[in-house]
């Protein structure tokens, strides 16, 4: 099969012919129809996260089952599927209560520690494949369907974790990014009032198009003052930080009102940030991390798209051999919404 292979940190993709994967017991193989290209995937391409080389990256996959291994009974050839990228054990306490991202025996991530979707076929444990609902026309919209398992489910989990309610005020830091744009979409779906914060001023108009009530250009505006104006001094109900630098986390926390919740999703910043214990106590603040999502949340996100509640915002598609081009645009911050590799 054809695959885009990374051999070492900082090296370009190499288009190679590699052996077709063969499923072992409990495994399945899918023919890849499309694979999303977002910043999480790009961090693997850029070597900013631990990667086992050589590797085929890509964890936002739409495919059709082409073969199943011994003992697999819930999948059959031809089934359309997406996937859960965490290589969890399936039997520890956290897996049993449907919180696979906290697995005690996590073996890594598809596209980092096991080959992913930048190839014609992908092999995974069968339990990681998730069927596409019958009423979701994946053939008509392969790119959009492929990114549901990340771009939609990530903010869907945040809505639930932060308990976003109608008419609450929500600020999204990094709102112009591929998941940030979809966070606006999901917060509006929850009937919240949204203010979008970003340093990429050219993306803020699209944030308004996606449902933000106001925008703040962090490259020139005083974010704290602008958020105070937006809430008329009451403070935010929820702040969602996709940047998660100390400066954004501290600004977001200080902007919270009584009962406010901060959600951080940035996993590449090890530096701590400062928060006032007195403010946490006086306002009863909640500081939350949101790590990935569950298989059930992916299923629910697929159903939301299938029933017409939402549609992923994909603006650019590429062929497999054009992977280097899309990642150059991701590195430069030029993609609004999501991009995807679509197979011929």
Phi and psi in degrees as GROMACS dihedral restraints (atoms count N, CA, C in turn):
[ dihedral_restraints ]
;  ai    aj    ak    al  type     phi  dphi    fc
    3     4     5     6     1   -83.2    20    10
    4     5     6     7     1   142.3    20    10
    6     7     8     9     1  -153.1    20    10
    7     8     9    10     1   148.5    20    10
    9    10    11    12     1   -95.3    20    10
   10    11    12    13     1   112.8    20    10
   12    13    14    15     1  -109.5    20    10
   13    14    15    16     1   136.8    20    10
   15    16    17    18     1  -103.4    20    10
   16    17    18    19     1   129.7    20    10
   18    19    20    21     1  -103.6    20    10
   19    20    21    22     1   -23.2    20    10
   21    22    23    24     1  -162.9    20    10
   22    23    24    25     1   164.6    20    10
   24    25    26    27     1   -59.7    20    10
   25    26    27    28     1   131.6    20    10
   27    28    29    30     1    83.2    20    10
   28    29    30    31     1    -3.9    20    10
   30    31    32    33     1   -87.1    20    10
   31    32    33    34     1   154.5    20    10
   33    34    35    36     1   -75.3    20    10
   34    35    36    37     1   165.1    20    10
   36    37    38    39     1   -63.5    20    10
   37    38    39    40     1   148.8    20    10
   39    40    41    42     1  -122.5    20    10
   40    41    42    43     1   121.2    20    10
   42    43    44    45     1   -77.2    20    10
   43    44    45    46     1   116.3    20    10
   45    46    47    48     1  -130.3    20    10
   46    47    48    49     1   157.1    20    10
   48    49    50    51     1   -94.5    20    10
   49    50    51    52     1   116.7    20    10
   51    52    53    54     1  -122.6    20    10
   52    53    54    55     1   159.9    20    10
   54    55    56    57     1   -60.2    20    10
   55    56    57    58     1   141.4    20    10
   57    58    59    60     1   -62.7    20    10
   58    59    60    61     1   136.5    20    10
   60    61    62    63     1   -69.5    20    10
   61    62    63    64     1   145.7    20    10
   63    64    65    66     1  -119.7    20    10
   64    65    66    67     1   127.2    20    10
   66    67    68    69     1   -74.1    20    10
   67    68    69    70     1   137.0    20    10
   69    70    71    72     1   -93.6    20    10
   70    71    72    73     1  -172.8    20    10
   72    73    74    75     1   -56.2    20    10
   73    74    75    76     1   131.0    20    10
   75    76    77    78     1    77.2    20    10
   76    77    78    79     1     6.3    20    10
   78    79    80    81     1  -112.3    20    10
   79    80    81    82     1   166.1    20    10
   81    82    83    84     1  -144.7    20    10
   82    83    84    85     1   156.3    20    10
   84    85    86    87     1  -119.6    20    10
   85    86    87    88     1   137.8    20    10
   87    88    89    90     1  -122.8    20    10
   88    89    90    91     1   142.6    20    10
   90    91    92    93     1   -79.5    20    10
   91    92    93    94     1   123.6    20    10
   93    94    95    96     1   -77.2    20    10
   94    95    96    97     1   128.5    20    10
   96    97    98    99     1   -99.3    20    10
   97    98    99   100     1   -35.0    20    10
   99   100   101   102     1  -160.4    20    10
  100   101   102   103     1   154.8    20    10
  102   103   104   105     1  -143.7    20    10
  103   104   105   106     1   123.2    20    10
  105   106   107   108     1   -66.4    20    10
  106   107   108   109     1   152.5    20    10
  108   109   110   111     1  -127.7    20    10
  109   110   111   112     1   101.7    20    10
  111   112   113   114     1  -126.6    20    10
  112   113   114   115     1  -175.1    20    10
  114   115   116   117     1   -66.7    20    10
  115   116   117   118     1   -34.2    20    10
  117   118   119   120     1   -61.5    20    10
  118   119   120   121     1   -44.2    20    10
  120   121   122   123     1   -64.6    20    10
  121   122   123   124     1   -39.8    20    10
  123   124   125   126     1   -65.8    20    10
  124   125   126   127     1   -32.3    20    10
  126   127   128   129     1   -60.7    20    10
  127   128   129   130     1   -34.6    20    10
  129   130   131   132     1   -68.8    20    10
  130   131   132   133     1   -43.0    20    10
  132   133   134   135     1   -58.8    20    10
  133   134   135   136     1   -39.7    20    10
  135   136   137   138     1   -84.6    20    10
  136   137   138   139     1    -6.0    20    10
  138   139   140   141     1    76.2    20    10
  139   140   141   142     1    23.8    20    10
  141   142   143   144     1   -85.4    20    10
  142   143   144   145     1    -8.2    20    10
  144   145   146   147     1  -128.9    20    10
  145   146   147   148     1   158.0    20    10
  147   148   149   150     1   -61.1    20    10
  148   149   150   151     1   130.4    20    10
  150   151   152   153     1  -134.3    20    10
  151   152   153   154     1   140.2    20    10
  153   154   155   156     1   -96.5    20    10
  154   155   156   157     1   108.9    20    10
  156   157   158   159     1   -92.2    20    10
  157   158   159   160     1   152.6    20    10
  159   160   161   162     1   -70.4    20    10
  160   161   162   163     1   154.0    20    10
  162   163   164   165     1  -147.0    20    10
  163   164   165   166     1   149.6    20    10
  165   166   167   168     1  -104.2    20    10
  166   167   168   169     1   116.4    20    10
  168   169   170   171     1   -84.9    20    10
  169   170   171   172     1   176.9    20    10
  171   172   173   174     1   112.4    20    10
  172   173   174   175     1   118.2    20    10
  174   175   176   177     1  -129.8    20    10
  175   176   177   178     1     9.3    20    10
  177   178   179   180     1  -111.8    20    10
  178   179   180   181     1    85.3    20    10
  180   181   182   183     1  -114.6    20    10
  181   182   183   184     1   137.1    20    10
  183   184   185   186     1  -113.5    20    10
  184   185   186   187     1   130.3    20    10
  186   187   188   189     1  -152.5    20    10
  187   188   189   190     1  -179.3    20    10
  189   190   191   192     1  -127.0    20    10
  190   191   192   193     1   130.4    20    10
  192   193   194   195     1   -59.1    20    10
  193   194   195   196     1   129.0    20    10
  195   196   197   198     1  -112.3    20    10
  196   197   198   199     1   -20.4    20    10
  198   199   200   201     1  -162.6    20    10
  199   200   201   202     1   148.5    20    10
  201   202   203   204     1  -128.9    20    10
  202   203   204   205     1   149.7    20    10
  204   205   206   207     1   -90.4    20    10
  205   206   207   208     1   178.5    20    10
  207   208   209   210     1   -58.2    20    10
  208   209   210   211     1   135.3    20    10
  210   211   212   213     1    87.9    20    10
  211   212   213   214     1    -5.3    20    10
  213   214   215   216     1   -87.2    20    10
  214   215   216   217     1   119.3    20    10
  216   217   218   219     1  -119.6    20    10
  217   218   219   220     1   -16.6    20    10
  219   220   221   222     1   -93.8    20    10
  220   221   222   223     1    -3.1    20    10
  222   223   224   225     1  -127.9    20    10
  223   224   225   226     1   151.6    20    10
  225   226   227   228     1  -144.0    20    10
  226   227   228   229     1   163.4    20    10
  228   229   230   231     1   -56.8    20    10
  229   230   231   232     1   132.4    20    10
  231   232   233   234     1    96.5    20    10
  232   233   234   235     1   -13.5    20    10
  234   235   236   237     1   -64.7    20    10
  235   236   237   238     1   129.5    20    10
  237   238   239   240     1   -78.0    20    10
  238   239   240   241     1   136.2    20    10
  240   241   242   243     1  -142.6    20    10
  241   242   243   244     1   155.6    20    10
  243   244   245   246     1  -116.8    20    10
  244   245   246   247     1  -162.1    20    10
  246   247   248   249     1  -152.0    20    10
  247   248   249   250     1   158.4    20    10
  249   250   251   252     1  -105.9    20    10
  250   251   252   253     1   125.9    20    10
  252   253   254   255     1   -84.3    20    10
  253   254   255   256     1   -14.5    20    10
  255   256   257   258     1   -76.8    20    10
  256   257   258   259     1   126.5    20    10
  258   259   260   261     1   -88.7    20    10
  259   260   261   262     1    73.4    20    10
  261   262   263   264     1   -86.6    20    10
  262   263   264   265     1   164.3    20    10
  264   265   266   267     1   -79.9    20    10
  265   266   267   268     1   -27.3    20    10
  267   268   269   270     1    85.3    20    10
  268   269   270   271     1    -5.0    20    10
  270   271   272   273     1  -133.6    20    10
  271   272   273   274     1    -7.7    20    10
  273   274   275   276     1   -74.9    20    10
  274   275   276   277     1   175.0    20    10
  276   277   278   279     1   -55.4    20    10
  277   278   279   280     1   -46.5    20    10
  279   280   281   282     1   -70.3    20    10
  280   281   282   283     1   -35.4    20    10
  282   283   284   285     1   -67.1    20    10
  283   284   285   286     1   -39.0    20    10
  285   286   287   288     1   -67.6    20    10
  286   287   288   289     1   -26.6    20    10
  288   289   290   291     1   -99.7    20    10
  289   290   291   292     1    18.7    20    10
  291   292   293   294     1    65.9    20    10
  292   293   294   295     1    41.4    20    10
  294   295   296   297     1  -129.1    20    10
  295   296   297   298     1    63.5    20    10
  297   298   299   300     1   -60.7    20    10
  298   299   300   301     1   -26.7    20    10
  300   301   302   303     1   -63.6    20    10
  301   302   303   304     1   -18.9    20    10
  303   304   305   306     1  -101.8    20    10
  304   305   306   307     1    16.2    20    10
  306   307   308   309     1   -48.8    20    10
  307   308   309   310     1   133.3    20    10
  309   310   311   312     1   -75.0    20    10
  310   311   312   313     1   -16.5    20    10
  312   313   314   315     1  -123.9    20    10
  313   314   315   316     1    36.1    20    10
  315   316   317   318     1   -59.3    20    10
  316   317   318   319     1   126.0    20    10
  318   319   320   321     1   -92.5    20    10
  319   320   321   322     1     1.3    20    10
  321   322   323   324     1   123.0    20    10
  322   323   324   325     1  -155.5    20    10
  324   325   326   327     1  -134.6    20    10
  325   326   327   328     1   139.2    20    10
  327   328   329   330     1   -62.4    20    10
  328   329   330   331     1   133.9    20    10
  330   331   332   333     1    91.2    20    10
  331   332   333   334     1    -5.1    20    10
  333   334   335   336     1  -125.6    20    10
  334   335   336   337     1   -52.4    20    10
  336   337   338   339     1  -109.5    20    10
  337   338   339   340     1    -4.2    20    10
  339   340   341   342     1  -147.7    20    10
  340   341   342   343     1   151.2    20    10
  342   343   344   345     1   -63.0    20    10
  343   344   345   346     1   140.5    20    10
  345   346   347   348     1  -111.2    20    10
  346   347   348   349     1  -146.9    20    10
  348   349   350   351     1   -94.0    20    10
  349   350   351   352     1     1.7    20    10
  351   352   353   354     1   -82.9    20    10
  352   353   354   355     1    57.0    20    10
  354   355   356   357     1  -160.4    20    10
  355   356   357   358     1   169.3    20    10
  357   358   359   360     1   -75.5    20    10
  358   359   360   361     1   -23.9    20    10
  360   361   362   363     1  -139.1    20    10
  361   362   363   364     1   155.0    20    10
  363   364   365   366     1  -138.7    20    10
  364   365   366   367     1   136.9    20    10
  366   367   368   369     1  -111.1    20    10
  367   368   369   370     1   135.5    20    10
  369   370   371   372     1  -148.5    20    10
  370   371   372   373     1   164.4    20    10
  372   373   374   375     1   -56.0    20    10
  373   374   375   376     1   136.8    20    10
  375   376   377   378     1   -57.3    20    10
  376   377   378   379     1   -31.6    20    10
  378   379   380   381     1   -67.5    20    10
  379   380   381   382     1   -15.4    20    10
  381   382   383   384     1   -84.0    20    10
  382   383   384   385     1   -16.3    20    10
  384   385   386   387     1   -82.9    20    10
  385   386   387   388     1   138.4    20    10
  387   388   389   390     1  -124.0    20    10
  388   389   390   391     1   122.4    20    10
  390   391   392   393     1   -62.9    20    10
  391   392   393   394     1   145.4    20    10
  393   394   395   396     1   -82.1    20    10
  394   395   396   397     1   133.6    20    10
  396   397   398   399     1   -58.9    20    10
  397   398   399   400     1   147.7    20    10
  399   400   401   402     1   -61.2    20    10
  400   401   402   403     1   -31.7    20    10
  402   403   404   405     1   -89.3    20    10
  403   404   405   406     1    11.4    20    10
  405   406   407   408     1  -102.4    20    10
  406   407   408   409     1   114.8    20    10
  408   409   410   411     1   -81.3    20    10
  409   410   411   412     1    78.9    20    10
  411   412   413   414     1   -68.9    20    10
  412   413   414   415     1   -27.3    20    10
  414   415   416   417     1   -69.7    20    10
  415   416   417   418     1   -32.9    20    10
  417   418   419   420     1   -76.0    20    10
  418   419   420   421     1   -28.5    20    10
  420   421   422   423     1  -136.1    20    10
  421   422   423   424     1    66.5    20    10
  423   424   425   426     1   -65.1    20    10
  424   425   426   427     1   -39.8    20    10
  426   427   428   429     1   -63.6    20    10
  427   428   429   430     1   -48.0    20    10
  429   430   431   432     1   -62.2    20    10
  430   431   432   433     1   -41.8    20    10
  432   433   434   435     1   -65.9    20    10
  433   434   435   436     1   -35.8    20    10
  435   436   437   438     1   -64.2    20    10
  436   437   438   439     1   -33.3    20    10
  438   439   440   441     1   -89.3    20    10
  439   440   441   442     1    -4.6    20    10
  441   442   443   444     1   -56.5    20    10
  442   443   444   445     1   -38.4    20    10
  444   445   446   447     1   -72.4    20    10
  445   446   447   448     1     7.5    20    10
  447   448   449   450     1  -141.6    20    10
  448   449   450   451     1   -60.8    20    10
  450   451   452   453     1   -66.7    20    10
  451   452   453   454     1   -30.6    20    10
  453   454   455   456     1   -92.5    20    10
  454   455   456   457     1   -45.9    20    10
  456   457   458   459     1   -69.5    20    10
  457   458   459   460     1   -30.4    20    10
  459   460   461   462     1   -61.2    20    10
  460   461   462   463     1   -53.7    20    10
  462   463   464   465     1   -70.0    20    10
  463   464   465   466     1   -27.3    20    10
  465   466   467   468     1   -61.0    20    10
  466   467   468   469     1   -42.9    20    10
  468   469   470   471     1   -63.8    20    10
  469   470   471   472     1   -39.3    20    10
  471   472   473   474     1   -61.8    20    10
  472   473   474   475     1   -41.5    20    10
  474   475   476   477     1   -56.3    20    10
  475   476   477   478     1   -43.0    20    10
  477   478   479   480     1   -73.0    20    10
  478   479   480   481     1   -43.8    20    10
  480   481   482   483     1   -67.3    20    10
  481   482   483   484     1   -38.0    20    10
  483   484   485   486     1   -87.4    20    10
  484   485   486   487     1    -3.3    20    10
  486   487   488   489     1    54.6    20    10
  487   488   489   490     1    47.9    20    10
  489   490   491   492     1   -67.5    20    10
  490   491   492   493     1   126.6    20    10
  492   493   494   495     1  -115.8    20    10
  493   494   495   496     1   161.0    20    10
  495   496   497   498     1   -55.4    20    10
  496   497   498   499     1   137.9    20    10
  498   499   500   501     1    73.2    20    10
  499   500   501   502     1     1.0    20    10
  501   502   503   504     1   -70.3    20    10
  502   503   504   505     1   153.8    20    10
  504   505   506   507     1   -95.5    20    10
  505   506   507   508     1   127.5    20    10
  507   508   509   510     1  -127.5    20    10
  508   509   510   511     1   126.5    20    10
  510   511   512   513     1  -106.2    20    10
  511   512   513   514     1   135.7    20    10
  513   514   515   516     1  -117.2    20    10
  514   515   516   517     1   114.2    20    10
  516   517   518   519     1   -89.7    20    10
  517   518   519   520     1   127.2    20    10
  519   520   521   522     1    80.8    20    10
  520   521   522   523     1    34.8    20    10
  522   523   524   525     1   -69.1    20    10
  523   524   525   526     1   -20.0    20    10
  525   526   527   528     1   -83.9    20    10
  526   527   528   529     1    -5.1    20    10
  528   529   530   531     1   -75.9    20    10
  529   530   531   532     1   174.7    20    10
  531   532   533   534     1   -61.8    20    10
  532   533   534   535     1   -37.8    20    10
  534   535   536   537     1   -87.8    20    10
  535   536   537   538     1   -32.6    20    10
  537   538   539   540     1   -58.5    20    10
  538   539   540   541     1   -42.4    20    10
  540   541   542   543     1   -58.4    20    10
  541   542   543   544     1   -42.7    20    10
  543   544   545   546     1   -73.4    20    10
  544   545   546   547     1   -25.4    20    10
  546   547   548   549     1   -64.9    20    10
  547   548   549   550     1   -38.9    20    10
  549   550   551   552     1   -58.3    20    10
  550   551   552   553     1   -47.1    20    10
  552   553   554   555     1   -57.2    20    10
  553   554   555   556     1   -45.7    20    10
  555   556   557   558     1   -73.6    20    10
  556   557   558   559     1   -35.9    20    10
  558   559   560   561     1   -65.9    20    10
  559   560   561   562     1   -38.4    20    10
  561   562   563   564     1   -68.4    20    10
  562   563   564   565     1   -36.8    20    10
  564   565   566   567     1   -57.8    20    10
  565   566   567   568     1   -33.5    20    10
  567   568   569   570     1   -83.2    20    10
  568   569   570   571     1     3.8    20    10
  570   571   572   573     1    67.8    20    10
  571   572   573   574     1    31.7    20    10
  573   574   575   576     1   -89.3    20    10
  574   575   576   577     1   161.6    20    10
  576   577   578   579     1   -91.5    20    10
  577   578   579   580     1   130.3    20    10
  579   580   581   582     1  -121.5    20    10
  580   581   582   583     1   133.8    20    10
  582   583   584   585     1  -117.3    20    10
  583   584   585   586     1   130.0    20    10
  585   586   587   588     1   -99.6    20    10
  586   587   588   589     1   130.4    20    10
  588   589   590   591     1  -119.4    20    10
  589   590   591   592     1   128.5    20    10
  591   592   593   594     1  -160.4    20    10
  592   593   594   595     1   159.5    20    10
  594   595   596   597     1   -94.8    20    10
  595   596   597   598     1   -10.2    20    10
  597   598   599   600     1   -91.2    20    10
  598   599   600   601     1    90.5    20    10
  600   601   602   603     1   -60.1    20    10
  601   602   603   604     1   -29.6    20    10
  603   604   605   606     1   -69.1    20    10
  604   605   606   607     1   -15.5    20    10
  606   607   608   609     1   -94.6    20    10
  607   608   609   610     1    -9.3    20    10
  609   610   611   612     1   -70.2    20    10
  610   611   612   613     1   -32.3    20    10
  612   613   614   615     1   -61.6    20    10
  613   614   615   616     1   -39.1    20    10
  615   616   617   618     1   -66.8    20    10
  616   617   618   619     1   -32.6    20    10
  618   619   620   621     1   -60.7    20    10
  619   620   621   622     1   -39.8    20    10
  621   622   623   624     1   -64.5    20    10
  622   623   624   625     1   -41.9    20    10
  624   625   626   627     1   -60.0    20    10
  625   626   627   628     1   -33.4    20    10
  627   628   629   630     1   -82.8    20    10
  628   629   630   631     1    -4.4    20    10
  630   631   632   633     1   123.2    20    10
  631   632   633   634     1    -2.1    20    10
  633   634   635   636     1   -64.4    20    10
  634   635   636   637     1   139.1    20    10
  636   637   638   639     1   -81.1    20    10
  637   638   639   640     1   -27.7    20    10
  639   640   641   642     1  -152.3    20    10
  640   641   642   643     1   161.6    20    10
  642   643   644   645     1  -131.1    20    10
  643   644   645   646     1   154.1    20    10
  645   646   647   648     1  -130.4    20    10
  646   647   648   649     1   122.7    20    10
  648   649   650   651     1   -87.1    20    10
  649   650   651   652     1   100.3    20    10
  651   652   653   654     1   -68.3    20    10
  652   653   654   655     1   -12.6    20    10
  654   655   656   657     1   -78.0    20    10
  655   656   657   658     1   -14.5    20    10
  657   658   659   660     1  -139.0    20    10
  658   659   660   661     1   -23.0    20    10
  660   661   662   663     1   -91.8    20    10
  661   662   663   664     1   154.7    20    10
  663   664   665   666     1   -80.1    20    10
  664   665   666   667     1   105.0    20    10
  666   667   668   669     1   -63.1    20    10
  667   668   669   670     1   -42.4    20    10
  669   670   671   672     1   -61.2    20    10
  670   671   672   673     1   -45.2    20    10
  672   673   674   675     1   -66.4    20    10
  673   674   675   676     1   -40.1    20    10
  675   676   677   678     1   -66.0    20    10
  676   677   678   679     1   -38.7    20    10
  678   679   680   681     1   -68.1    20    10
  679   680   681   682     1   -37.4    20    10
  681   682   683   684     1   -63.4    20    10
  682   683   684   685     1   -39.4    20    10
  684   685   686   687     1   -65.0    20    10
  685   686   687   688     1   -42.5    20    10
  687   688   689   690     1   -61.8    20    10
  688   689   690   691     1   -37.3    20    10
  690   691   692   693     1   -95.6    20    10
  691   692   693   694     1     5.5    20    10
  693   694   695   696     1    54.5    20    10
  694   695   696   697     1    38.1    20    10
  696   697   698   699     1    83.4    20    10
  697   698   699   700     1    -4.8    20    10
  699   700   701   702     1   -79.0    20    10
  700   701   702   703     1   -25.4    20    10
  702   703   704   705     1    93.1    20    10
  703   704   705   706     1   160.5    20    10
  705   706   707   708     1   -75.4    20    10
  706   707   708   709     1   149.7    20    10
  708   709   710   711     1   -82.3    20    10
  709   710   711   712     1   -39.6    20    10
  711   712   713   714     1  -141.6    20    10
  712   713   714   715     1   134.8    20    10
  714   715   716   717     1  -119.7    20    10
  715   716   717   718     1   127.1    20    10
  717   718   719   720     1  -117.2    20    10
  718   719   720   721     1   120.2    20    10
  720   721   722   723     1  -116.1    20    10
  721   722   723   724     1   106.4    20    10
  723   724   725   726     1   -86.8    20    10
  724   725   726   727     1   -13.4    20    10
  726   727   728   729     1   -83.6    20    10
  727   728   729   730     1   -53.1    20    10
  729   730   731   732     1    58.9    20    10
  730   731   732   733     1    36.0    20    10
  732   733   734   735     1   -82.9    20    10
  733   734   735   736     1   156.5    20    10
  735   736   737   738     1   -51.9    20    10
  736   737   738   739     1   -39.0    20    10
  738   739   740   741     1   -66.2    20    10
  739   740   741   742     1   -42.8    20    10
  741   742   743   744     1   -72.3    20    10
  742   743   744   745     1   -37.6    20    10
  744   745   746   747     1   -64.8    20    10
  745   746   747   748     1   -40.4    20    10
  747   748   749   750     1   -69.5    20    10
  748   749   750   751     1   -41.2    20    10
  750   751   752   753     1   -62.9    20    10
  751   752   753   754     1   -43.9    20    10
  753   754   755   756     1   -62.9    20    10
  754   755   756   757     1   -44.3    20    10
  756   757   758   759     1   -64.9    20    10
  757   758   759   760     1   -42.8    20    10
  759   760   761   762     1   -66.0    20    10
  760   761   762   763     1   -25.6    20    10
  762   763   764   765     1   -82.8    20    10
  763   764   765   766     1    -7.8    20    10
  765   766   767   768     1   -70.8    20    10
  766   767   768   769     1   141.5    20    10
  768   769   770   771     1   -91.2    20    10
  769   770   771   772     1  -167.9    20    10
  771   772   773   774     1   -61.6    20    10
  772   773   774   775     1   133.0    20    10
  774   775   776   777     1    72.3    20    10
  775   776   777   778     1    15.0    20    10
  777   778   779   780     1   -72.3    20    10
  778   779   780   781     1   153.4    20    10
  780   781   782   783     1  -124.5    20    10
  781   782   783   784     1   131.1    20    10
  783   784   785   786     1  -104.8    20    10
  784   785   786   787     1   131.0    20    10
  786   787   788   789     1  -120.7    20    10
  787   788   789   790     1   123.9    20    10
  789   790   791   792     1  -110.6    20    10
  790   791   792   793     1   138.2    20    10
  792   793   794   795     1  -124.5    20    10
  793   794   795   796     1    -1.8    20    10
  795   796   797   798     1   -81.2    20    10
  796   797   798   799     1   117.1    20    10
  798   799   800   801     1  -102.6    20    10
  799   800   801   802     1     3.4    20    10
  801   802   803   804     1  -104.9    20    10
  802   803   804   805     1     9.0    20    10
  804   805   806   807     1  -115.7    20    10
  805   806   807   808     1   104.5    20    10
  807   808   809   810     1   -80.3    20    10
  808   809   810   811     1   -12.0    20    10
  810   811   812   813     1   -71.0    20    10
  811   812   813   814     1   138.7    20    10
  813   814   815   816     1   -75.5    20    10
  814   815   816   817     1   165.3    20    10
  816   817   818   819     1  -129.0    20    10
  817   818   819   820     1   163.4    20    10
  819   820   821   822     1  -100.6    20    10
  820   821   822   823     1   137.7    20    10
  822   823   824   825     1  -140.3    20    10
  823   824   825   826     1   142.6    20    10
  825   826   827   828     1   -80.2    20    10
  826   827   828   829     1   118.5    20    10
  828   829   830   831     1   -59.3    20    10
  829   830   831   832     1   -33.9    20    10
  831   832   833   834     1   -63.4    20    10
  832   833   834   835     1   -41.0    20    10
  834   835   836   837     1   -68.2    20    10
  835   836   837   838     1   -39.6    20    10
  837   838   839   840     1   -59.3    20    10
  838   839   840   841     1   -41.3    20    10
  840   841   842   843     1   -72.3    20    10
  841   842   843   844     1   -48.7    20    10
  843   844   845   846     1   -63.8    20    10
  844   845   846   847     1   -37.6    20    10
  846   847   848   849     1   -97.7    20    10
  847   848   849   850     1    -5.6    20    10
  849   850   851   852     1    52.5    20    10
  850   851   852   853     1    56.2    20    10
  852   853   854   855     1   -77.4    20    10
  853   854   855   856     1   154.9    20    10
  855   856   857   858     1  -123.9    20    10
  856   857   858   859     1   127.3    20    10
  858   859   860   861     1  -109.9    20    10
  859   860   861   862     1   117.5    20    10
  861   862   863   864     1  -124.4    20    10
  862   863   864   865     1   142.5    20    10
  864   865   866   867     1  -103.8    20    10
  865   866   867   868     1   146.2    20    10
  867   868   869   870     1  -127.1    20    10
  868   869   870   871     1   103.4    20    10
  870   871   872   873     1  -102.4    20    10
  871   872   873   874     1   110.7    20    10
  873   874   875   876     1    55.0    20    10
  874   875   876   877     1  -136.6    20    10
  876   877   878   879     1  -169.5    20    10
  877   878   879   880     1   173.6    20    10
  879   880   881   882     1  -105.8    20    10
  880   881   882   883     1   166.1    20    10
  882   883   884   885     1   -63.3    20    10
  883   884   885   886     1   -36.6    20    10
  885   886   887   888     1   -65.1    20    10
  886   887   888   889     1   -37.8    20    10
  888   889   890   891     1   -66.8    20    10
  889   890   891   892     1   -32.3    20    10
  891   892   893   894     1   -65.0    20    10
  892   893   894   895     1   -44.8    20    10
  894   895   896   897     1   -58.2    20    10
  895   896   897   898     1   -44.0    20    10
  897   898   899   900     1   -66.6    20    10
  898   899   900   901     1   -36.4    20    10
  900   901   902   903     1   -66.8    20    10
  901   902   903   904     1   -40.1    20    10
  903   904   905   906     1   -59.2    20    10
  904   905   906   907     1   -42.1    20    10
  906   907   908   909     1   -66.3    20    10
  907   908   909   910     1   -37.1    20    10
  909   910   911   912     1   -61.0    20    10
  910   911   912   913     1   -42.0    20    10
  912   913   914   915     1   -70.7    20    10
  913   914   915   916     1   -41.4    20    10
  915   916   917   918     1   -60.9    20    10
  916   917   918   919     1   -36.4    20    10
  918   919   920   921     1   -89.8    20    10
  919   920   921   922     1     5.8    20    10
  921   922   923   924     1    87.0    20    10
  922   923   924   925     1     9.7    20    10
  924   925   926   927     1   -70.4    20    10
  925   926   927   928     1   -35.6    20    10
  927   928   929   930     1  -144.0    20    10
  928   929   930   931     1   161.5    20    10
  930   931   932   933     1  -146.1    20    10
  931   932   933   934     1   124.9    20    10
  933   934   935   936     1   -56.0    20    10
  934   935   936   937     1   149.3    20    10
  936   937   938   939     1  -102.8    20    10
  937   938   939   940     1    90.7    20    10
  939   940   941   942     1  -104.0    20    10
  940   941   942   943     1   124.4    20    10
  942   943   944   945     1  -110.5    20    10
  943   944   945   946     1   -17.1    20    10
  945   946   947   948     1  -142.3    20    10
  946   947   948   949     1   136.2    20    10
  948   949   950   951     1  -127.7    20    10
  949   950   951   952     1   151.3    20    10
  951   952   953   954     1  -140.5    20    10
  952   953   954   955     1   159.3    20    10
  954   955   956   957     1   -80.6    20    10
  955   956   957   958     1   163.2    20    10
  957   958   959   960     1   -55.8    20    10
  958   959   960   961     1   -44.2    20    10
  960   961   962   963     1   -71.9    20    10
  961   962   963   964     1    -5.0    20    10
  963   964   965   966     1   -99.2    20    10
  964   965   966   967     1    16.6    20    10
  966   967   968   969     1   -58.4    20    10
  967   968   969   970     1   -38.2    20    10
  969   970   971   972     1   -61.7    20    10
  970   971   972   973     1   -35.3    20    10
  972   973   974   975     1   -65.8    20    10
  973   974   975   976     1   -46.2    20    10
  975   976   977   978     1   -65.9    20    10
  976   977   978   979     1   -35.3    20    10
  978   979   980   981     1   -74.7    20    10
  979   980   981   982     1   -27.1    20    10
  981   982   983   984     1   -64.8    20    10
  982   983   984   985     1   -38.9    20    10
  984   985   986   987     1   -71.1    20    10
  985   986   987   988     1   -36.6    20    10
  987   988   989   990     1   -63.4    20    10
  988   989   990   991     1   -42.9    20    10
  990   991   992   993     1   -61.8    20    10
  991   992   993   994     1   -36.0    20    10
  993   994   995   996     1   -84.7    20    10
  994   995   996   997     1    -2.5    20    10
  996   997   998   999     1    68.9    20    10
  997   998   999  1000     1    31.4    20    10
  999  1000  1001  1002     1   -93.9    20    10
 1000  1001  1002  1003     1    -6.5    20    10
 1002  1003  1004  1005     1   -99.1    20    10
 1003  1004  1005  1006     1   122.8    20    10
 1005  1006  1007  1008     1   -98.4    20    10
 1006  1007  1008  1009     1   129.4    20    10
 1008  1009  1010  1011     1    83.9    20    10
 1009  1010  1011  1012     1  -138.5    20    10
 1011  1012  1013  1014     1  -123.3    20    10
 1012  1013  1014  1015     1   152.1    20    10
 1014  1015  1016  1017     1  -116.1    20    10
 1015  1016  1017  1018     1   163.3    20    10
 1017  1018  1019  1020     1  -154.0    20    10
 1018  1019  1020  1021     1   148.2    20    10
 1020  1021  1022  1023     1   -88.1    20    10
 1021  1022  1023  1024     1   127.1    20    10
 1023  1024  1025  1026     1  -118.6    20    10
 1024  1025  1026  1027     1   125.8    20    10
 1026  1027  1028  1029     1   -74.5    20    10
 1027  1028  1029  1030     1   150.5    20    10
